[in-house]
Amino acid sequence: MQTIYIEKAIASHPRTLRIIQQLQPENIIECDFYKEVFNPKAQNFRIQKQNPALILAEKKNNFISKSPPGFGIGGDVNYYFSHMLNCLFDCRYCFLQGMYSSANYVVFVNYEDFMQEIVLLSQTAVNPIYFFSGYDCDSLAYEPVTYFLKEFLPFFQPLKNAILELRTKSTNIKELLHVSAFKHCVVAFSLNPDEISQAIEKKVPPLAKRLQAMQEVANHGWPIGLRFDPLIYHPNFKLLYQDLIETIFKLISPQQIHSISVGTMRFPEKMYQTIVNLYPNDALLAHPLYKQGKTMAYRDELEQSMKAWVYELLSNHVNQAILFECKS
């Protein structure tokens, strides 16, 4: 890591000191507030993505947020939380590149404040609450630096009324294999066929290695989530997704799966235009998306046929009760 920005207020925080010691950056720059570095509009996400800096900050409020409508895997109450902003990977369909001006990584070091709010919410709930990690980042990808799993897994383990989802495209599973699995933590792997992944999911580990990691995590006892979200159109869509799903069920059993969600690619119109401006010649965005209200998406008939095919494939292996449509 070449440059780390640090909010002055957390310059002596133990996590800050550990990360600096570990990464040994060339430059350490102090700031009053991370948004001074992260929010300015005159930044180029595409250029910054080539060599992002790290920003260590303190989250001040809104530690836990209600999940968007249509984002869930069966729970009545769904929240998400983000210990980090931005992702190590570079997927062309990622909404983060259309939402943030900066490609720099932000890590909030005050984990205890997140934990306190999670405890309060779970203690007052009648039914289990779902907490999603991996909405604004990948839950596992930066684990060697953040120690997110190392600290949050033992925190969540006794919270029987709190279900944690870790969403990832990473193979950083060491910490998951180091501790005993518990049933109210779902390790959810976002998956697309290898040919599609190689084309549009940059910096992501090869599919074969991710599937191997998924198998190891499942065999260790962690409930597995399969996230086919977004489905990406391809001329050989049916064959590619059929091969992917058949491969998955050769590696893990239906009994090891907690939930499966399926969704198609869609963007708010303004966000879509921002991404197109960043990558005007990108093959993914060259496939025509159409305006539907304030959303850019595949035509409805194409969306429905893609989802129907994947649901049909999945229904050959699992009960439909664990299949969910992602509409966010």
ChimeraX attribute file (.defattr): number of C-alpha atoms within 10 A of each C-alpha:
attribute: neighborCount
match mode: 1-to-1
recipient: residues
	/A:1	14
	/A:2	13
	/A:3	17
	/A:4	23
	/A:5	24
	/A:6	25
	/A:7	20
	/A:8	17
	/A:9	13
	/A:10	19
	/A:11	17
	/A:12	12
	/A:13	13
	/A:14	12
	/A:15	19
	/A:16	21
	/A:17	12
	/A:18	14
	/A:19	18
	/A:20	18
	/A:21	10
	/A:22	12
	/A:23	13
	/A:24	14
	/A:25	16
	/A:26	9
	/A:27	12
	/A:28	15
	/A:29	11
	/A:30	17
	/A:31	18
	/A:32	14
	/A:33	17
	/A:34	21
	/A:35	14
	/A:36	10
	/A:37	15
	/A:38	18
	/A:39	12
	/A:40	11
	/A:41	10
	/A:42	8
	/A:43	15
	/A:44	13
	/A:45	20
	/A:46	16
	/A:47	12
	/A:48	14
	/A:49	19
	/A:50	11
	/A:51	13
	/A:52	18
	/A:53	20
	/A:54	19
	/A:55	27
	/A:56	27
	/A:57	25
	/A:58	22
	/A:59	18
	/A:60	9
	/A:61	8
	/A:62	11
	/A:63	17
	/A:64	18
	/A:65	13
	/A:66	14
	/A:67	18
	/A:68	12
	/A:69	10
	/A:70	12
	/A:71	20
	/A:72	22
	/A:73	19
	/A:74	13
	/A:75	13
	/A:76	10
	/A:77	14
	/A:78	21
	/A:79	19
	/A:80	20
	/A:81	20
	/A:82	23
	/A:83	21
	/A:84	25
	/A:85	21
	/A:86	23
	/A:87	23
	/A:88	18
	/A:89	18
	/A:90	19
	/A:91	18
	/A:92	19
	/A:93	19
	/A:94	19
	/A:95	18
	/A:96	22
	/A:97	24
	/A:98	21
	/A:99	13
	/A:100	18
	/A:101	19
	/A:102	28
	/A:103	26
	/A:104	24
	/A:105	22
	/A:106	26
	/A:107	24
	/A:108	22
	/A:109	21
	/A:110	19
	/A:111	17
	/A:112	12
	/A:113	15
	/A:114	19
	/A:115	16
	/A:116	11
	/A:117	14
	/A:118	21
	/A:119	15
	/A:120	10
	/A:121	16
	/A:122	19
	/A:123	16
	/A:124	9
	/A:125	12
	/A:126	8
	/A:127	13
	/A:128	19
	/A:129	21
	/A:130	24
	/A:131	24
	/A:132	24
	/A:133	22
	/A:134	23
	/A:135	20
	/A:136	17
	/A:137	23
	/A:138	22
	/A:139	27
	/A:140	25
	/A:141	21
	/A:142	19
	/A:143	17
	/A:144	15
	/A:145	14
	/A:146	21
	/A:147	14
	/A:148	18
	/A:149	19
	/A:150	16
	/A:151	12
	/A:152	15
	/A:153	18
	/A:154	12
	/A:155	14
	/A:156	19
	/A:157	17
	/A:158	11
	/A:159	16
	/A:160	14
	/A:161	19
	/A:162	22
	/A:163	20
	/A:164	23
	/A:165	22
	/A:166	20
	/A:167	23
	/A:168	23
	/A:169	24
	/A:170	24
	/A:171	20
	/A:172	17
	/A:173	18
	/A:174	15
	/A:175	16
	/A:176	19
	/A:177	16
	/A:178	10
	/A:179	12
	/A:180	13
	/A:181	19
	/A:182	16
	/A:183	14
	/A:184	21
	/A:185	22
	/A:186	22
	/A:187	25
	/A:188	26
	/A:189	22
	/A:190	17
	/A:191	22
	/A:192	22
	/A:193	19
	/A:194	16
	/A:195	12
	/A:196	18
	/A:197	18
	/A:198	16
	/A:199	13
	/A:200	19
	/A:201	19
	/A:202	14
	/A:203	12
	/A:204	18
	/A:205	15
	/A:206	16
	/A:207	20
	/A:208	11
	/A:209	12
	/A:210	21
	/A:211	20
	/A:212	15
	/A:213	19
	/A:214	26
	/A:215	19
	/A:216	17
	/A:217	22
	/A:218	22
	/A:219	17
	/A:220	16
	/A:221	15
	/A:222	25
	/A:223	22
	/A:224	27
	/A:225	26
	/A:226	22
	/A:227	22
	/A:228	22
	/A:229	18
	/A:230	18
	/A:231	21
	/A:232	21
	/A:233	17
	/A:234	14
	/A:235	7
	/A:236	9
	/A:237	16
	/A:238	15
	/A:239	11
	/A:240	16
	/A:241	24
	/A:242	16
	/A:243	13
	/A:244	16
	/A:245	18
	/A:246	14
	/A:247	13
	/A:248	16
	/A:249	13
	/A:250	9
	/A:251	14
	/A:252	19
	/A:253	14
	/A:254	13
	/A:255	10
	/A:256	16
	/A:257	19
	/A:258	20
	/A:259	23
	/A:260	24
	/A:261	22
	/A:262	20
	/A:263	20
	/A:264	21
	/A:265	18
	/A:266	21
	/A:267	20
	/A:268	16
	/A:269	16
	/A:270	14
	/A:271	19
	/A:272	22
	/A:273	15
	/A:274	16
	/A:275	23
	/A:276	17
	/A:277	11
	/A:278	16
	/A:279	15
	/A:280	12
	/A:281	10
	/A:282	14
	/A:283	11
	/A:284	18
	/A:285	15
	/A:286	11
	/A:287	11
	/A:288	11
	/A:289	17
	/A:290	14
	/A:291	15
	/A:292	14
	/A:293	9
	/A:294	10
	/A:295	16
	/A:296	20
	/A:297	21
	/A:298	20
	/A:299	13
	/A:300	11
	/A:301	8
	/A:302	13
	/A:303	17
	/A:304	12
	/A:305	12
	/A:306	20
	/A:307	17
	/A:308	13
	/A:309	15
	/A:310	18
	/A:311	19
	/A:312	12
	/A:313	17
	/A:314	18
	/A:315	14
	/A:316	10
	/A:317	13
	/A:318	18
	/A:319	11
	/A:320	14
	/A:321	10
	/A:322	15
	/A:323	19
	/A:324	19
	/A:325	19
	/A:326	19
	/A:327	16
	/A:328	14
